[in-house]
């Protein structure tokens, strides 16, 4: 098992949670997904997200557009103009204060 702190943190999108900053990665070995330790932008919560649910955020200067998951999460489950099928994405967790 290894724990690696990311310096600087990486801006990511976690499916079902929203945007955040990954500040560490946990690797339990070859039979397990990497775990991204992520501080969520909207709520400030810390989540440990398995690798299949983590996407890089868009970065115009690097030529990286929004991931399909992020695009569809931002348009909820309504059809969008991208021409691709709509995918179900759970809503992000709302803060206890509203």
N, C-alpha and C positions, 0 to 999 in steps of 0.2 A: 504494500500500500504506500502511496506517496501523496503528499500534499504540496502543491506548488502555488505560491502567491504570484499573482500577475501584477507586474508593475511596468507600465501603467495598466489600470483596469481596461477591459475591452467592452465597448458598448454592444449589447446583444438584445435580441428579442426572444422571449421565452413563450412558446405557444401556450395559451391558456392563462398567462400571467401578465404579459405586456413587456414594455421596454425596461431595461435595467443595465447595470454595470457588473460584469463578471470580474471578481477580484481574486478568485482562487479556483483551482481545479483539483479534484480528488480523483486519483486513479487507483482502483481496487484490484487491478490486474487484468489479464487477457480475456477473462470470461465475463467481464462487467463493462457497462457503459461508463465513460468519463462522467463525472458529476461536476457541474459548473456552479460554484457558490456565487450567487448573484444578489445584489442589492437592487430592489425594484424602484424605478423612478417615481411612480405614482403614489405608492403606499409607504415606501421606506422599509418594507419587510425584506428579510433575507430568506431566500429560497435556495435549496439544493436541487438543481434541475438536471435530469439525465440528458445525455448528449443528443438523443433523437428529437428533443423538444427545443433545442437551442439553435438560433440562427443569428448571423451577424446582422447588425443594423445597417441600413443603407448608408453609403458614403459616396457622395457625388464626386469628390476629388479622386477617389480610387476607382471610379467607374462602376461601383456596386449599387445596383438598384435595390428596392425593397424586395425581400424574399416573398415568394408566393403566399406563405403562411401569414406574414406580417400584413401584406396587402389585403388579404381576405379578412383578417382580424379587424383591420381598421374600417372595413366596409360591412362588418357584422356578418349576417348570413343572407343578406339581400343580394340579388344579382348585381354585378358590377359591369362596367364597360370594358373590362379587359378581355372579354370573349372566352374566358376559361370557366369551367364549371365552378360553382360555389361550393366551398368546403365548410363543414361545421367546425367552429372553433369555440371552445368554452369561453364565457366572458371572463374578463380579468377580475381579480379579487378586489372588492371595494373596501375602502378604509372604514374602521369602526365608527368614525365620526361623520360618515356620510359620503 
